Amino acid sequence: MIPAPVSPRLWRNALKICTVAGLSLLGACEGESDSIDFAPACPVVEIPGEAADYYQYTGNDHDVTHLVARASLTRVVGACEQGQQRTVMTNMKIGLHVERGPASSVNFVNIPYFVAVVFNGEIKSKKEFVAHVSFDDGRMQDLTHTRNIPITLPVSRHIHSDQYHIEIGFQLTKAQLDFNRAHLVMPTFHKL
């Protein structure tokens, strides 16, 4: 059996009904926001290689008998959420492995570190902190983390949270930085 051809008039009426139905469905969403909210992207965290390790010696001798403290960054954990008035809130903690050296005369060490916010290659904000680590019960090392560090990033229609990056590292003296540059092997990465 061959189907009968649809008359042009019936076709136009069907098209009008579909168009009106489609417009009414669109009108039902009119009062709602036309944007879809997702959790904001967190900025990339970078650790400059020369600021990833901390060595404190007594005097200018750099052998193990003069080592007061040694620390390294182990991890960064955190999350981002939408803040108020076009901001993104980033909360993070930094993991530290800290060792007490043989030249230490106390059962604690204060390790200075920094967190910097960079946008378009320019440091917009830098804060310095101190991690206080106690070595109770005669322990010589500790795996710990910093307190929560909240960072508020301004965003807009043209500035997104993924355009920022955060740099963290130990706040080193010039002598400590020179030591790291001269003695530590910096990691290198190659494209696959």
DRENPA-3360 file (N, C-alpha, C; in nm, 2 decimals, always signed):
BEGIN
1 = MIPAPVSP = +0.08/-0.12/+0.00/+0.00/+0.00/+0.00/+0.09/+0.12/+0.00 ~ +0.06/+0.22/-0.08/+0.13/+0.34/-0.09/+0.06/+0.45/-0.01 ~ +0.13/+0.52/+0.08/+0.07/+0.62/+0.16/+0.02/+0.74/+0.08 ~ -0.09/+0.79/+0.12/-0.14/+0.91/+0.05/-0.06/+1.03/+0.08 ~ -0.04/+1.11/-0.02/+0.04/+1.23/+0.00/-0.02/+1.33/+0.10 ~ +0.06/+1.39/+0.18/+0.01/+1.49/+0.28/-0.02/+1.62/+0.21 ~ -0.13/+1.68/+0.23/-0.17/+1.80/+0.17/-0.08/+1.91/+0.22 ~ -0.04/+2.01/+0.14/+0.04/+2.12/+0.19/-0.03/+2.20/+0.30;
9 = RLWRNALK = -0.16/+2.21/+0.30/-0.23/+2.28/+0.41/-0.22/+2.21/+0.54 ~ -0.23/+2.08/+0.54/-0.22/+2.00/+0.66/-0.07/+2.01/+0.72 ~ +0.03/+2.01/+0.63/+0.17/+2.02/+0.66/+0.20/+2.15/+0.73 ~ +0.14/+2.27/+0.68/+0.16/+2.40/+0.74/+0.10/+2.40/+0.87 ~ -0.02/+2.35/+0.89/-0.09/+2.35/+1.02/+0.00/+2.27/+1.13 ~ +0.05/+2.15/+1.09/+0.13/+2.07/+1.18/+0.26/+2.15/+1.22 ~ +0.32/+2.22/+1.12/+0.44/+2.30/+1.15/+0.41/+2.41/+1.25 ~ +0.29/+2.48/+1.23/+0.25/+2.59/+1.32/+0.23/+2.53/+1.46;
17 = ICTVAGLS = +0.17/+2.42/+1.48/+0.14/+2.35/+1.61/+0.28/+2.32/+1.68 ~ +0.37/+2.27/+1.60/+0.50/+2.23/+1.66/+0.58/+2.36/+1.70 ~ +0.57/+2.46/+1.62/+0.64/+2.59/+1.65/+0.58/+2.65/+1.78 ~ +0.45/+2.66/+1.79/+0.38/+2.71/+1.91/+0.42/+2.63/+2.04 ~ +0.42/+2.50/+2.02/+0.45/+2.41/+2.13/+0.60/+2.43/+2.18 ~ +0.69/+2.45/+2.08/+0.83/+2.47/+2.11/+0.85/+2.60/+2.18 ~ +0.78/+2.71/+2.14/+0.80/+2.84/+2.20/+0.74/+2.84/+2.34 ~ +0.63/+2.76/+2.37/+0.58/+2.76/+2.50/+0.67/+2.69/+2.60;
25 = LLGACEGE = +0.75/+2.58/+2.55/+0.84/+2.52/+2.63/+0.96/+2.61/+2.66 ~ +1.01/+2.69/+2.57/+1.11/+2.79/+2.59/+1.07/+2.89/+2.69 ~ +0.94/+2.93/+2.68/+0.89/+3.04/+2.77/+0.88/+2.99/+2.91 ~ +0.87/+2.86/+2.93/+0.86/+2.80/+3.07/+0.99/+2.82/+3.14 ~ +1.10/+2.83/+3.07/+1.24/+2.85/+3.13/+1.28/+2.99/+3.14 ~ +1.19/+3.08/+3.09/+1.23/+3.22/+3.09/+1.27/+3.28/+3.22 ~ +1.20/+3.25/+3.33/+1.23/+3.31/+3.46/+1.36/+3.25/+3.52 ~ +1.42/+3.15/+3.47/+1.54/+3.09/+3.53/+1.66/+3.15/+3.46;
33 = SDSIDFAP = +1.77/+3.13/+3.53/+1.90/+3.17/+3.48/+1.93/+3.09/+3.35 ~ +1.99/+3.16/+3.25/+2.03/+3.09/+3.13/+2.17/+3.03/+3.14 ~ +2.23/+3.04/+3.26/+2.37/+2.98/+3.27/+2.36/+2.85/+3.35 ~ +2.46/+2.77/+3.33/+2.46/+2.64/+3.41/+2.58/+2.66/+3.50 ~ +2.56/+2.64/+3.63/+2.67/+2.66/+3.73/+2.74/+2.53/+3.75 ~ +2.87/+2.53/+3.74/+2.95/+2.42/+3.77/+3.05/+2.46/+3.87 ~ +3.11/+2.36/+3.94/+3.22/+2.40/+4.04/+3.33/+2.46/+3.96 ~ +3.38/+2.57/+4.01/+3.49/+2.65/+3.94/+3.61/+2.56/+3.93;
41 = ACPVVEIP = +3.69/+2.59/+3.83/+3.82/+2.52/+3.81/+3.92/+2.58/+3.91 ~ +4.00/+2.49/+3.97/+4.10/+2.54/+4.06/+4.22/+2.58/+3.98 ~ +4.29/+2.68/+4.03/+4.42/+2.72/+3.96/+4.52/+2.61/+3.97 ~ +4.61/+2.60/+3.87/+4.72/+2.51/+3.87/+4.82/+2.55/+3.98 ~ +4.87/+2.46/+4.06/+4.97/+2.48/+4.16/+5.10/+2.45/+4.11 ~ +5.20/+2.54/+4.12/+5.33/+2.51/+4.07/+5.43/+2.53/+4.19 ~ +5.53/+2.44/+4.19/+5.63/+2.45/+4.30/+5.77/+2.47/+4.23 ~ +5.82/+2.59/+4.23/+5.95/+2.61/+4.17/+6.06/+2.52/+4.23;
49 = GEAADYYQ = +6.13/+2.45/+4.14/+6.22/+2.34/+4.19/+6.32/+2.39/+4.29 ~ +6.37/+2.51/+4.28/+6.48/+2.56/+4.37/+6.42/+2.60/+4.51 ~ +6.28/+2.61/+4.52/+6.22/+2.64/+4.64/+6.15/+2.52/+4.71 ~ +6.17/+2.40/+4.65/+6.10/+2.28/+4.70/+6.16/+2.21/+4.82 ~ +6.29/+2.25/+4.85/+6.36/+2.19/+4.96/+6.42/+2.29/+5.05 ~ +6.43/+2.26/+5.18/+6.48/+2.36/+5.28/+6.59/+2.29/+5.36 ~ +6.70/+2.35/+5.37/+6.81/+2.31/+5.45/+6.86/+2.42/+5.54 ~ +6.88/+2.39/+5.66/+6.93/+2.49/+5.76/+7.05/+2.43/+5.83;
57 = YTGNDHDV = +7.16/+2.50/+5.81/+7.29/+2.46/+5.87/+7.34/+2.56/+5.97 ~ +7.42/+2.51/+6.06/+7.49/+2.61/+6.15/+7.62/+2.66/+6.07 ~ +7.64/+2.79/+6.07/+7.75/+2.84/+6.00/+7.75/+2.81/+5.85 ~ +7.87/+2.81/+5.79/+7.88/+2.79/+5.64/+7.91/+2.65/+5.60 ~ +7.93/+2.56/+5.70/+7.96/+2.42/+5.67/+7.83/+2.35/+5.63 ~ +7.84/+2.28/+5.51/+7.72/+2.21/+5.46/+7.74/+2.06/+5.47 ~ +7.79/+2.01/+5.58/+7.79/+1.86/+5.60/+7.68/+1.82/+5.70 ~ +7.65/+1.70/+5.71/+7.54/+1.65/+5.79/+7.56/+1.68/+5.94;
65 = THLVARAS = +7.68/+1.69/+5.99/+7.70/+1.72/+6.13/+7.66/+1.86/+6.17 ~ +7.65/+1.95/+6.07/+7.61/+2.09/+6.09/+7.46/+2.11/+6.05 ~ +7.39/+2.01/+6.02/+7.25/+2.02/+5.97/+7.16/+2.04/+6.09 ~ +7.08/+2.15/+6.09/+6.98/+2.18/+6.19/+6.85/+2.12/+6.16 ~ +6.81/+2.15/+6.03/+6.68/+2.10/+5.99/+6.68/+2.08/+5.83 ~ +6.60/+1.99/+5.79/+6.58/+1.97/+5.64/+6.43/+1.94/+5.62 ~ +6.37/+2.00/+5.52/+6.23/+1.98/+5.49/+6.21/+1.98/+5.34 ~ +6.10/+1.91/+5.30/+6.06/+1.90/+5.16/+5.91/+1.91/+5.15;
73 = LTRVVGAC = +5.86/+1.96/+5.04/+5.72/+1.96/+5.01/+5.68/+1.83/+4.96 ~ +5.57/+1.77/+5.02/+5.53/+1.64/+4.97/+5.40/+1.64/+4.89 ~ +5.31/+1.73/+4.91/+5.18/+1.73/+4.84/+5.11/+1.86/+4.87 ~ +5.01/+1.88/+4.78/+4.92/+2.00/+4.80/+4.78/+1.94/+4.78 ~ +4.69/+1.96/+4.88/+4.55/+1.92/+4.86/+4.46/+2.04/+4.88 ~ +4.35/+2.04/+4.81/+4.26/+2.15/+4.82/+4.14/+2.13/+4.73 ~ +4.06/+2.24/+4.74/+3.93/+2.24/+4.66/+3.89/+2.38/+4.63 ~ +3.81/+2.40/+4.54/+3.76/+2.54/+4.50/+3.61/+2.54/+4.51;
81 = EQGQQRTV = +3.55/+2.65/+4.54/+3.41/+2.67/+4.54/+3.38/+2.81/+4.50 ~ +3.25/+2.83/+4.45/+3.21/+2.97/+4.41/+3.20/+3.05/+4.54 ~ +3.26/+3.17/+4.53/+3.26/+3.27/+4.64/+3.15/+3.37/+4.62 ~ +3.15/+3.47/+4.70/+3.05/+3.58/+4.69/+3.11/+3.69/+4.59 ~ +3.02/+3.76/+4.53/+3.05/+3.87/+4.45/+3.16/+3.85/+4.35 ~ +3.14/+3.75/+4.26/+3.23/+3.72/+4.15/+3.37/+3.68/+4.20 ~ +3.38/+3.58/+4.29/+3.50/+3.53/+4.34/+3.50/+3.38/+4.34 ~ +3.62/+3.32/+4.34/+3.64/+3.18/+4.36/+3.72/+3.16/+4.49;
89 = MTNMKIGL = +3.67/+3.08/+4.58/+3.74/+3.05/+4.70/+3.82/+2.92/+4.68 ~ +3.95/+2.93/+4.71/+4.04/+2.82/+4.70/+4.09/+2.79/+4.84 ~ +4.08/+2.67/+4.89/+4.13/+2.62/+5.02/+4.23/+2.51/+5.00 ~ +4.35/+2.53/+5.06/+4.45/+2.42/+5.04/+4.53/+2.40/+5.16 ~ +4.59/+2.29/+5.17/+4.69/+2.25/+5.27/+4.81/+2.20/+5.20 ~ +4.93/+2.22/+5.26/+5.06/+2.18/+5.20/+5.12/+2.08/+5.29 ~ +5.15/+1.96/+5.23/+5.22/+1.86/+5.31/+5.37/+1.88/+5.32 ~ +5.42/+1.85/+5.43/+5.57/+1.87/+5.46/+5.63/+1.75/+5.52;
97 = HVERGPAS = +5.75/+1.72/+5.48/+5.83/+1.61/+5.55/+5.95/+1.69/+5.61 ~ +5.95/+1.69/+5.74/+6.05/+1.77/+5.81/+6.14/+1.68/+5.90 ~ +6.27/+1.70/+5.89/+6.37/+1.62/+5.97/+6.45/+1.71/+6.06 ~ +6.47/+1.67/+6.18/+6.56/+1.74/+6.27/+6.70/+1.69/+6.25 ~ +6.79/+1.79/+6.23/+6.93/+1.75/+6.21/+7.01/+1.73/+6.34 ~ +7.13/+1.67/+6.33/+7.21/+1.64/+6.45/+7.26/+1.77/+6.52 ~ +7.26/+1.88/+6.45/+7.31/+2.01/+6.51/+7.20/+2.09/+6.58 ~ +7.08/+2.03/+6.58/+6.97/+2.10/+6.64/+6.98/+2.08/+6.79;
105 = SVNFVNIP = +6.96/+2.20/+6.87/+6.96/+2.19/+7.01/+6.83/+2.20/+7.08 ~ +6.72/+2.21/+7.00/+6.58/+2.22/+7.05/+6.50/+2.11/+6.98 ~ +6.38/+2.08/+7.04/+6.29/+1.98/+6.99/+6.18/+2.03/+6.89 ~ +6.21/+2.15/+6.83/+6.11/+2.20/+6.73/+6.19/+2.28/+6.62 ~ +6.12/+2.31/+6.52/+6.18/+2.39/+6.41/+6.07/+2.47/+6.35 ~ +6.10/+2.59/+6.31/+6.01/+2.68/+6.23/+6.06/+2.69/+6.09 ~ +5.97/+2.65/+6.00/+6.00/+2.64/+5.86/+5.92/+2.75/+5.78 ~ +5.99/+2.85/+5.73/+5.91/+2.95/+5.65/+5.87/+2.91/+5.51;
113 = YFVAVVFN = +5.75/+2.94/+5.47/+5.71/+2.90/+5.33/+5.62/+3.02/+5.28 ~ +5.60/+3.02/+5.15/+5.52/+3.12/+5.09/+5.41/+3.06/+4.99 ~ +5.31/+3.14/+4.97/+5.21/+3.11/+4.87/+5.19/+3.24/+4.79 ~ +5.20/+3.23/+4.66/+5.19/+3.34/+4.57/+5.08/+3.32/+4.47 ~ +5.00/+3.42/+4.43/+4.90/+3.41/+4.33/+4.96/+3.48/+4.21 ~ +4.96/+3.42/+4.09/+5.02/+3.47/+3.97/+4.91/+3.48/+3.87 ~ +4.90/+3.59/+3.80/+4.80/+3.61/+3.69/+4.88/+3.68/+3.57 ~ +4.87/+3.61/+3.46/+4.94/+3.66/+3.34/+5.09/+3.69/+3.36;
121 = GEIKSKKE = +5.15/+3.60/+3.43/+5.30/+3.60/+3.46/+5.34/+3.70/+3.56 ~ +5.24/+3.77/+3.63/+5.28/+3.87/+3.73/+5.22/+3.83/+3.86 ~ +5.31/+3.84/+3.96/+5.27/+3.80/+4.10/+5.17/+3.91/+4.15 ~ +5.05/+3.87/+4.18/+4.95/+3.96/+4.23/+4.94/+3.97/+4.38 ~ +4.98/+3.86/+4.44/+4.98/+3.85/+4.59/+5.08/+3.75/+4.64 ~ +5.15/+3.78/+4.74/+5.24/+3.68/+4.80/+5.23/+3.69/+4.95 ~ +5.21/+3.58/+5.02/+5.20/+3.58/+5.17/+5.30/+3.48/+5.22 ~ +5.36/+3.51/+5.33/+5.46/+3.43/+5.39/+5.40/+3.37/+5.52;
129 = FVAHVSFD = +5.43/+3.24/+5.55/+5.38/+3.17/+5.66/+5.50/+3.10/+5.73 ~ +5.47/+3.05/+5.85/+5.57/+2.97/+5.92/+5.51/+2.84/+5.97 ~ +5.56/+2.73/+5.94/+5.51/+2.60/+5.99/+5.60/+2.57/+6.11 ~ +5.53/+2.55/+6.22/+5.60/+2.52/+6.35/+5.58/+2.37/+6.37 ~ +5.70/+2.30/+6.37/+5.69/+2.15/+6.38/+5.77/+2.11/+6.51 ~ +5.70/+2.04/+6.59/+5.76/+1.98/+6.72/+5.80/+1.84/+6.70 ~ +5.91/+1.81/+6.76/+5.96/+1.67/+6.76/+5.95/+1.61/+6.90 ~ +5.83/+1.57/+6.94/+5.80/+1.51/+7.07/+5.85/+1.37/+7.08;
137 = DGRMQDLT = +5.88/+1.32/+7.20/+5.92/+1.19/+7.23/+6.05/+1.15/+7.16 ~ +6.13/+1.24/+7.13/+6.26/+1.21/+7.08/+6.26/+1.18/+6.93 ~ +6.15/+1.20/+6.86/+6.14/+1.18/+6.72/+6.24/+1.27/+6.64 ~ +6.29/+1.22/+6.53/+6.38/+1.30/+6.45/+6.32/+1.35/+6.32 ~ +6.20/+1.30/+6.29/+6.13/+1.35/+6.17/+5.98/+1.35/+6.19 ~ +5.91/+1.42/+6.10/+5.77/+1.43/+6.11/+5.71/+1.46/+5.97 ~ +5.60/+1.39/+5.94/+5.52/+1.41/+5.82/+5.40/+1.48/+5.86 ~ +5.38/+1.61/+5.82/+5.28/+1.69/+5.87/+5.22/+1.78/+5.75;
145 = HTRNIPIT = +5.13/+1.86/+5.78/+5.07/+1.96/+5.68/+5.05/+2.09/+5.75 ~ +5.04/+2.19/+5.66/+5.01/+2.33/+5.71/+4.86/+2.34/+5.75 ~ +4.83/+2.45/+5.81/+4.69/+2.48/+5.84/+4.62/+2.51/+5.70 ~ +4.49/+2.52/+5.70/+4.42/+2.55/+5.58/+4.45/+2.70/+5.54 ~ +4.48/+2.71/+5.41/+4.51/+2.84/+5.35/+4.40/+2.88/+5.26 ~ +4.32/+2.98/+5.29/+4.21/+3.02/+5.20/+4.26/+3.13/+5.11 ~ +4.23/+3.12/+4.98/+4.27/+3.23/+4.89/+4.14/+3.27/+4.81 ~ +4.12/+3.40/+4.80/+4.00/+3.45/+4.72/+4.05/+3.50/+4.59;
153 = LPVSRHIH = +4.00/+3.45/+4.48/+4.04/+3.50/+4.35/+3.92/+3.58/+4.28 ~ +3.95/+3.70/+4.24/+3.84/+3.77/+4.17/+3.83/+3.71/+4.03 ~ +3.70/+3.69/+3.99/+3.67/+3.65/+3.85/+3.57/+3.74/+3.79 ~ +3.55/+3.73/+3.66/+3.45/+3.80/+3.59/+3.42/+3.73/+3.46 ~ +3.34/+3.79/+3.38/+3.31/+3.73/+3.25/+3.43/+3.70/+3.16 ~ +3.53/+3.78/+3.18/+3.65/+3.76/+3.10/+3.77/+3.71/+3.17 ~ +3.76/+3.70/+3.31/+3.87/+3.64/+3.39/+3.82/+3.52/+3.46 ~ +3.88/+3.41/+3.43/+3.83/+3.28/+3.49/+3.94/+3.23/+3.59;
161 = SDQYHIEI = +3.90/+3.14/+3.68/+3.99/+3.09/+3.78/+4.10/+3.01/+3.72 ~ +4.08/+2.95/+3.61/+4.19/+2.87/+3.55/+4.30/+2.96/+3.48 ~ +4.28/+3.09/+3.48/+4.38/+3.18/+3.42/+4.48/+3.22/+3.53 ~ +4.46/+3.19/+3.65/+4.55/+3.21/+3.76/+4.64/+3.08/+3.78 ~ +4.75/+3.10/+3.84/+4.82/+2.98/+3.90/+4.88/+3.02/+4.03 ~ +4.90/+2.92/+4.12/+4.95/+2.95/+4.25/+5.09/+2.88/+4.26 ~ +5.18/+2.96/+4.31/+5.32/+2.91/+4.34/+5.34/+2.89/+4.49 ~ +5.39/+2.78/+4.53/+5.42/+2.76/+4.67/+5.57/+2.71/+4.68;
169 = GFQLTKAQ = +5.63/+2.74/+4.79/+5.77/+2.70/+4.81/+5.82/+2.74/+4.95 ~ +5.94/+2.71/+4.98/+6.00/+2.75/+5.10/+6.05/+2.89/+5.09 ~ +6.04/+2.97/+5.19/+6.09/+3.11/+5.18/+6.24/+3.10/+5.23 ~ +6.32/+3.11/+5.13/+6.47/+3.08/+5.15/+6.55/+3.21/+5.16 ~ +6.66/+3.20/+5.23/+6.75/+3.31/+5.23/+6.83/+3.30/+5.10 ~ +6.91/+3.40/+5.07/+6.99/+3.40/+4.95/+7.09/+3.28/+4.95 ~ +7.15/+3.26/+5.07/+7.24/+3.14/+5.08/+7.17/+3.01/+5.06 ~ +7.05/+2.99/+5.12/+6.98/+2.87/+5.10/+6.94/+2.85/+4.95;
177 = LDFNRAHL = +6.90/+2.95/+4.89/+6.86/+2.95/+4.74/+6.98/+2.91/+4.66 ~ +7.10/+2.97/+4.69/+7.22/+2.94/+4.61/+7.26/+2.80/+4.64 ~ +7.25/+2.75/+4.76/+7.28/+2.61/+4.79/+7.19/+2.51/+4.71 ~ +7.06/+2.54/+4.71/+6.97/+2.45/+4.63/+7.00/+2.45/+4.48 ~ +7.03/+2.57/+4.43/+7.07/+2.58/+4.29/+7.19/+2.51/+4.25 ~ +7.29/+2.50/+4.35/+7.42/+2.44/+4.32/+7.42/+2.29/+4.35 ~ +7.34/+2.24/+4.44/+7.35/+2.10/+4.48/+7.23/+2.01/+4.45 ~ +7.12/+2.07/+4.42/+7.00/+1.98/+4.40/+6.98/+1.96/+4.25;
185 = VMPTFHKL = +6.94/+1.84/+4.22/+6.91/+1.81/+4.08/+6.76/+1.85/+4.05 ~ +6.74/+1.94/+3.96/+6.61/+1.99/+3.93/+6.54/+1.89/+3.83 ~ +6.42/+1.86/+3.86/+6.35/+1.76/+3.77/+6.33/+1.83/+3.63 ~ +6.34/+1.74/+3.53/+6.31/+1.79/+3.39/+6.20/+1.70/+3.33 ~ +6.12/+1.76/+3.25/+6.01/+1.69/+3.19/+6.02/+1.70/+3.04 ~ +5.99/+1.59/+2.97/+5.99/+1.59/+2.83/+5.85/+1.56/+2.77 ~ +5.82/+1.63/+2.66/+5.69/+1.60/+2.60/+5.69/+1.46/+2.54 ~ +5.57/+1.39/+2.56/+5.56/+1.26/+2.50/+5.53/+1.26/+2.35;
% end
